[in-house]
Amino acid sequence: MLRFPLLALLALLVLAGTARAADPDALWKITHDKCVPDQEEHGNPAPCTVVDLQGGAERGYVILKDLIGDTQYLLMPTAKITGIESPELLAPGTPNYFAEAWQQRHFTEDAAKHALPRNALSLAVNSIFGRSQNQLHIHIDCIAPAVRDALEREQASIGESWAPFPVPLAGQHYRAMRVAGDTLDGADPFKLLADGIPGAREAMGKETLVVAGIVLASGKPGFVILADQADAATGDRAAGEDLQDHSCAVAQQ
């Protein structure tokens, strides 16, 4: 008697995910047509979890629970910013959306029902070729255990400027750099990529970015920033989200 409602619910979730994938503006419509108006008119961010308009709609953002996984959340600007290729992200005065996303990682921790160390958490933005949506969205979720272990093992080889990461991650070759600090305030990964890797500024749409929390050898907090560029010849879509684990296995370790 209980099986049919469960199957019906699963079917609805699959259909909802398929509809979002079929409509590349689905996330923008949720942000612009639902979450922001609900917050402004009713003080309720639904269906989003958070709508932050303190800097106005041109500088605000929303937090939305993703359909995939129990612990994955998305940060999206309330301004129309298509993705990593958008020149607005490199303009002076643009909010540091990665810094905001890191501040909101507690939603992933709450969903995991475990206190997570900083090296269990990550942020990711996919390239044009690795995404289905045309509204910038930063994936907030747990990092894949194998990626966490590789970053810990190879930390001594990661410097303060971009260099090839010594081993493949999820089958792809990344560049990596280290940033010190408890937060990303003053260290915008979009700008570090555009300014630090030759040719990246002219081809940002082909790039993916991943930010992983780490504890530096000194014992102080920091981050590893990873970047990869799409390559049709090798089938690399530059989908940094692949370094995340939407089942959050690290919460059980």
Secondary structure as GFF3:
##gff-version 3
##sequence-region A 1 253
A	DSSP	alpha_helix	3	22	.	.	.	ID=ss1
A	DSSP	alpha_helix	26	29	.	.	.	ID=ss2
A	DSSP	pi_helix	30	35	.	.	.	ID=ss3
A	DSSP	alpha_helix	36	42	.	.	.	ID=ss4
A	DSSP	beta_strand	50	52	.	.	.	ID=ss5
A	DSSP	beta_strand	61	65	.	.	.	ID=ss6
A	DSSP	beta_strand	73	77	.	.	.	ID=ss7
A	DSSP	three_ten_helix	87	90	.	.	.	ID=ss8
A	DSSP	alpha_helix	97	103	.	.	.	ID=ss9
A	DSSP	alpha_helix	106	112	.	.	.	ID=ss10
A	DSSP	three_ten_helix	118	120	.	.	.	ID=ss11
A	DSSP	beta_strand	121	125	.	.	.	ID=ss12
A	DSSP	three_ten_helix	128	130	.	.	.	ID=ss13
A	DSSP	beta_strand	138	142	.	.	.	ID=ss14
A	DSSP	alpha_helix	145	153	.	.	.	ID=ss15
A	DSSP	three_ten_helix	155	157	.	.	.	ID=ss16
A	DSSP	beta_strand	163	164	.	.	.	ID=ss17
A	DSSP	beta_strand	175	180	.	.	.	ID=ss18
A	DSSP	alpha_helix	189	196	.	.	.	ID=ss19
A	DSSP	three_ten_helix	201	206	.	.	.	ID=ss20
A	DSSP	beta_strand	207	215	.	.	.	ID=ss21
A	DSSP	beta_strand	221	229	.	.	.	ID=ss22
A	DSSP	three_ten_helix	240	243	.	.	.	ID=ss23
A	DSSP	three_ten_helix	249	252	.	.	.	ID=ss24
###
